[in-house]
């Protein structure tokens, strides 16, 4: 019986003699999902072409002969050819009864390659993030759905830094703590956050922190004014409240809330409008760059805009305490 198995160090070779071409697949790539990218008979076809040196010279063969060499029905072998061609791993030509197959292994999509096929240096950290995110996507490994999810997540890794995607995973964990948030819907939550980041131009952790701060403070300011829910704000109202807190003349949340309370307290003919508060309280405080409640009260008194100012250094106690680390994007709200 001829020897068809060779062992050298940690390498195993299955071939007739030492002169045949070897096809190596590293253990690390297997652990990271290399084999899962090939549905049906496509892995057998890929390995067949690799062993036949089809990356150097096209292999000419009939579909029937190919069907005898790799597993699957004739239709499944055709699907495997179509799959590798769709992934740009194969050039396919047909001439009479034979097909010509040229392998393009350099186009193999794996962590480190984005959706467009442009390669990038992928760190081990990024690879781990990709696999962590893929755990929350539906579809068995090896299915077309999984391949599409892989490409989608790889694009996220190409566009967002690792620390931002780590924050995404943290928020997903908090989201899953709520019983009404089932794990099978986790991929919808992930896509919603990513879509929001693209729309708002958030591409760094600092940008996310600033957006979260503005979201949290605007929500608090709206509640102080009288809105029962942040979602009741129309675009104009939202822009108005945010303008009080942002920019070179933006007020602190403490001063802005104090101004709203004073306006409500002093307005005796109904609830004040946002325009009234802005004109009579916010703009004077912004103009004088009020840094705290004490300065704000003094400015309003000197401006003769309030005759009954109550300086309350504990007004901040009325604000709900919150920390950026505890914020869950899109948490269930009324």
Secondary structure, DSSP 8 states (H G I E B T S, - for coil): ----EEEETTEEEESSSTTS------HHHHHTTSGGG--TTHHHHHHHHHHTTTTTS-EEE-HHHHHHHSSS-HHHHHHHHHHHHHTT-EEEEEETTEEEEEE-GGG---TTB-TTS-B----HHHHHHHHHHHTTS-S-TTSHHHHHHHHHHHHHHHHS-HHHHHHHHHHHHHHHTSTTS-GGGHHHHHHHHHHHHHHHT--SHHHHHHHHHHHHHHHHHHHHHT-S-GGG--HHHHHHHHHHHSSTT---HHHHHHHHHHHHHH--SS---HHHHIIIIIHHHHHTT--SHHHHHHHHHHTTS-SS----TTGGGGS----GGG--TT----
